[in-house]
Amino acid sequence: MNSEHDICYQALKTRDARFDGRFFTGVSSTGIFCRPICPAITPKPENCTFFPSAAAALHAGFRPCLRCRPEAAPASPAWLGTAATVRRAVRLIEEGALDHGQSLSNLCERFAVGERQLRRLFQIHLGASPQQIAQTQRLLFAKNLVTQTTLPVTEIALAAGFNSLRRFNDAYKKTFGFAPSRERNLTAPHEPLAEGLQLHFSYRPPYDWDGLLAFFQSRAIVPVEQVTRNSYRRHIEIDGQPGDIEVRNEAGKNRLRCTLSGILTRHLHRVAYKIRRMFDVDADPQAIATDLGQDPVLHPLIAASPGLRLPGAWDSFEIAVRAVIGQQISVKGARTICTRLVERVGRSQFPNPQDILRSNLDGLGLTGRRIATLQSLAQAWPALDTTKPVEERIAELCALPGIGPWTAHYIVMRSGAEPDVYPVADLGLLRALEKLAVPAGKDDLTARAEKWRPWRAYGALYLWRVLG
């Protein structure tokens, strides 16, 4: 056995939840593949083959275990171990770029790369083709809906991105060995169906739920979102359809529970994707702590707050507007102006670009220059491509009037859930270093942050904690 095989096998024997989703184990004696936390008897090492993704295991002919349910595992962060092109393509696939009959050629056009080259890169980095990744994603999401909800199979097929019920049934039977209707009978004793429409999102512990809620609470815009001691609630709108979400932590099960209301079936996949990003459920806290812990300044901060998560965004434009409004004022002051902005528009949703362009923004506490920046941002936003490399996205934002490097980096960090982006030359970071009696010049911060890569966003968040 090679060293990589040995490492995975040791993790499998310990059933350590921190490795959940980082690899999957195919067992040749049973034809089943499992998560590292599977409660079944540990197979012999010679019967184990380890895969980097569920798609690779399925493509190799293994079927998912009915006990540990690999479809419920936290996803592997898309930026780990992948080329930039693959990372961007995976993100688009997660957003549904190959669902409902959309072609691979259209996806390749967005990257100016040939289909053959993209397939080769996917095979190298993920062990599966783009179509296999997309198909696995659809099937595993559908399997979650089958086991977690009472939705009709027809609606599940639509929500998962299949063109027809027949194709969905054929793919499901071919992959899992039985029809979706039988799945519910098989899994009912292990995982009772929840009342209402609920989705679960597994994560690798530790998970700093209290710290994440505190971040959202200090910035909560009451007409849009409400944060309590143990939950996050938000009014949402997708394609003009309003709805509500409530997210709670089930720490004993290492997962978040999201209750949905008013959400159309066809929007479920998009909602699930947004929640994963917003609450950073796919982060690998062990890898982050190991790398950042090499910095003697961050080491005690990590020990005090293990499992810190990067607060993502429900809507990218919302974060952009918040960032512009928050320039050179306090978090509390920005929250007040954002609340006035929502009240001015007259609804319980955050304004979209069209709302900004047609609304009178005078009297909200914004300077004339800041109003002009918001209007320019709203005008340019539809043409900004969020799938471009980070450097290009930051450059596009900085080209807009009134948006500098700090604002651009903050927008990209939170809207894209980018782990290696942080607001450069942030005064808060400099003050935090000063409070810790560490040299705090701009060059000092830049040099220190280079050692945090690829987790600079998390390093910045830990320093912000110093300021309370």
N, C-alpha and C positions, 0 to 999 in steps of 0.2 A: 504493500500500500504506500502511496505517496504521502508527503507531509500534509497537503491540503485535505486529503481523504481522512487522515488521522485527526486533524483539527476538527473537521465537521463531525466525525464519529464521537469524539469526546464531548462536543456540545450536545449531540443527540442523546448521549447517555445521561447527561445531567438534566435534560429537559429544561434548560435555562430559557425563560421567556425573552431574555434580551436578544436571543438569536432568532426569534420567531420572524419568519418572512425573509431572512437573509439567505436561506437556502432551503431546499426541499429534498427529502430522502425517498428515492425510488427503491422498493424492496423487490428483488427479482423472484423470491419464493412465493410472493402473493400477487404481484402485478399492481400493487398499490403504491401511491406516493403520499407522504405525510409531512406535517410540520415538525420542527424539532421538539415541540411540547406535547406530541402525541402520547396519550396514556397507555397505548398498547405496549406489549412486551418488546424490549429493544431487540431488533434483528441482529443476526450475526454480521460482522463487518464485511465478510466476503459477499454478502447478499445485498449490500448497500451501494447505490449509485447516487451521487449528490448533484443536484441541478441548481443553477443560479436563479431560475424562475419557474413558476408553475407552467408556463407555456412550454418550456423546454422539457419538463417531465411529461406533460401530456403528449407532446410530439414524439417522445420516445416510446409511447405506448402504455404508460402507467395511468391508472385511474385514481381520482382523489379519494382519500380515506373518509369514511362516513363517521368516524369518531372525532378526529381532530379538525375535519373540514378545512382543507387548505384554502378554500375560497375565502375564508374569514381571516386569513393571516394578514398582518400589516404588510403593505406593499414595500418593496425595496426602493429606497430613494433613487429617482431616475438619474441623478447626477453622479452616482457612484460608479466608477469603473467603466464609464461609457464615453465615447467620443462626443464632441460637441454636436455634430449632426444627429447622432443617435439620440442624444438627450433631448434635443428640440423635437425630433420626430416622435419620440415616446410621449412627450407632453401633448402634442397635437392628437395622437391616437387616444390618449386618455380623455381628451376633450371631445372625441367622437369623429375624428377626421376620416376614419374608414368605416363608419357605421352607416346603416341604411343604404348600402349599395355604392357608397363613394369609392372611387378607384384609387389605387396606389399611384398611378401616373399623376393625378392631380396633386397628391401629397408631395411627390418628388419635384414637381414644378416649383413648389414654394421654396425648395432648397437648392435648385439648379443642380440636381444630382440625378444620375440615371437610376432606373429601377434595379438593375443588376448590382450596382455599387451599393445602394442602400440595403439590399438584401444581404450582401456580403458583410457589411458593417454590423448589421443586426445579428448575424450568425456569430460573428467574432465576439461581440460584447454581451449578447443576451442569450445566445444558444437557440434562437428561433427567428423566423422571418417576421417582417412587419405584419403580414396577414395573420400569422399564427398568434402574435402578441395581441392583435385586435380581437381575434376570434376567442382567445382564452379570456380576455378581459370581459367580453360580452357574456360568455358562458358562466364565468365565475360570479359576475354581478347578477345574472339571472338566477343562479343557484342560491345566492343569498336571498333574493326576493322570494324564491320558492319556499325556503326554510324559515324566513323571518316574517312573512306577511301572508295574508289571505287573498292577495290579488289573483284574479283569473289568469290562467296561463297565457291567454291571448294578449292581455295587457302587459304581462311580464316580457313577452317576446318583443313588443313594441318598445318598452322601457329600456331593454338591453341593447337595442339597436339593430334588431333583425328585420329584414324586409318582409318576411311572411311567417306565419305560424308553422307552415310545413317545414321550411328551412330550419326554424328554431328547433322543432321536435326532432328532425333528422340529426342535427348537430348535437343535440343534448343526448340522444340515445347512443350515437356513435362514440361520444366522449365518456359518458358516465355509465353506459350499459343499461339504462332503463329510462322510462318516460318521466317528464317533470311531475306528473300527477302521482307517480309512485314514490318520488323523492319525499313528498310530505309524509307519507305513511312510514317511510323508513327512518326519518329523522325526528318525528314527533316525540318519541320517548326520551330522546336526549336533549332536545331544545324545543320546549313548548312554544307555540305560536303566540306572539304578543298581541294584545288588544290594540286595535287601531294600526296605523301605518308607522312602523318604527324601523330604523336602520341602525346597525351596530358597526363600529369601526374599531378594530383591534389596534393596539399600539404596543411597542416594546417598553417595559418599565425601566427606570422610573419615569413618571410623567408629572411634571410640576403644574398640576391643574390649578391650584390656588394662585400661583404666580401669573398664569395665563389669564385667569378671570380678572385678577387685579389690573392687569394691563388693559383689558377691554373695558373694565368698569370705569377707569379714570378717563376714558375717551368716549364713553357711551353717549349717543345722541338719543335722548329719551323717546322722541316720537318714532324712532326707527328700531331701537334695540333696548333691551332691559337686561341688566346683569344682577343676579341675586347671589347669595352666599355660595350656592352650589349649582347654578345653571346660567346658561346664556340663551336669551330669546331674541328673535329678530323677525320683523316683517320683511318679506322678500317679494320680488317681482321678476318673473321670467317671461319674456315675450308678451308682456302686457298682462300676464296672469298673476294676481296677488296670492300670497300664501304666507305661512308662518312656520318657523322651525324653533325647536327647543333642544338644546344639547346639555346632557348631564354626564358626569363621570361615574362609571361603575368600576371603582378601583380594584375590587376583589376579583374582577374578571378581566382586568387590563383592557378595557374597551370603553368607548364613548357610546352613549345611547342617544339617538336623535329621533325626536317625535315630529312628524310632519302633518300639516293640515292645509287643505286647499291647494295641494301640489298636483298638477296633472301628471299622469303616468309617464307621458313622453318626456317629462322634465326630470325624472328621478335620477337618471344617470348623471346629468349635469349638476344636480343638487349634491349628489354624493361626492362628486369630484371637488366641488367647491368646499365642502365641509372638510374633506381630507386635507386640502391645502390650508384652509383657514386655521385649523387646529393642529396642523403639523403632526398628524398621527403617524406618518411614515418615517419620522426622524429616527436616527440610530443613536440614542443617548450615550451608549457605551463608547462608540467611536469618537463622538464629539468630546466627551469628558477625557478620554485618553489623550487626544491630540491637544486640546486646549489646556489640559492640566500640566503640560510641560512648562507653561508660563507661571512662574512663582506668584505673580500678581493674581492670576485667575484661579489658581489651584484652590485656595480657601473659599473663594466665591462659589465654585462648582460644588465643593463639599457641603456648603451651607444650603445650596438650592439645586440638588441633583435633578436631572430630567427637564431642564429648561427647554421651552419650545419657542419657535419663531412665530409670533402672531401674524398670520396671513390676512388675507382680505377677502370679503365676500365679493366685492366689485372693484376692479382695478381703477376705474375712473373716480370712484369715491375716495380711494386712498390718495389719488393725485390731487384732488380738490382739497382734501384735508391737509396734505403736505404744504400746498401753496398757502392756505389760510394760516397754517401754523408757523410760517416763517417769522422768526424773531419775536414770537410771543410765547406765553406759557401754554402748557397742555390745557389748563383750565380755561384760559382765554380763547384758545382755538375751539374748544368744545362749545363754548357759549355762542360763538359766531356761527359754527356749523348748525347748532340747534336753531338759531334765528333763520338760517338759510332754508332749512327744511320747513319751518313754519311759514316762511314767505311763499314757498312753492305751494303749500296748502295740502300736503298729503303725507302719509306715513312712510314714504320711500325717500331714499336719498336722491337728489336731483341727478338726472342724466345730462349728457352734453346739450341736448335740445332745450332742456329746462333752463340751463345756465344762459344759453344764447337768447332766449325769449323773456327772461325775467329781469326785473329792475333790481339791481344789487345795491343800490344806494341805501344808506341808513342802517346797514347791518354791522357797522364797525370796521369796514374794510376801507383801505386807502384807494384812491383812484387808480394808482399803479397796480395794486393787487387785483382790483376788479378787471383791469385790462388784461392781466396775466390769466385770470380765470377764463375770460372770454376767448383769448387766443388758444388756451389749452382745449377748451370745448370745441373750437373750430377745427383744430388739428387732430383731435383724438381719433376720429374714425379712420384716419389714414395711417395711424401709428401701428406698426406690426409687432405685436408682443411675442412673436415666435423668433424674432431676430436674436442674434447673440447679445449678451448683456452689454458689451461695450457699445454696440450700435444703438441699442435702446437708450442708453444713457446719453449718447451724443445727440440723438434726435430730440430728446427732452431738453437738453441744454441749449439747443438751437432756438427754442421758443423764448420769447421775451419774458424776463422776470423769473426764469428758472435757472438756478445755478447748480453746481455739482452736488451740494448737500441735498437739495430737494430732489434732484434726479436720482441719486443713489437711494434715498429713502423710499421713493415711489417704486423703484425696481425691486428693492429688498422685500417690501411687504406685498406688493401686488403680484410679484412673480414668485414669492416664497423662495427667494434666492439665498442660499446659505453662505455664500462667499462675498456678499455685497453688504456694505454698511455706509452710513452717512459720513463721508470723509470730512475731516477737520471739524467734527461736531463739538461744540463748546461743552456739551454735557459730558462727553467722553473725556475731554481735557480736564474738566473740573473733578471728575471721578478719580482720575489718576493723581491729581493734586491732593485730593482728600486722602488717598492711600500713600501719600508721600513718595510718589514716583515721578521722575522727570516728565513733564507734560507739555512739551512743545509740539507743534504740528509735525515736525520731522520725527520726533520721538514716537508719537502715536503711529505714524505711517510705518516706521521700522518695526515696531512691536506687532502691529496688525499683520504684517507680512508673515510672521511666524505662526499666526493663527490659521492660515489657509489649510483646507478649504472651508473653514468655519468662522470667517470673520464676522458674519452677522450675529452669531451666537456670542462671540467674544464681546461685541459691542453691547449686546443685551445684558450680559453679566455686569459690565461696567455701569450701565444705566441703573442697575439695581442698587449700586452703592449710593446713588443720590436719592433713593427711596421713591 
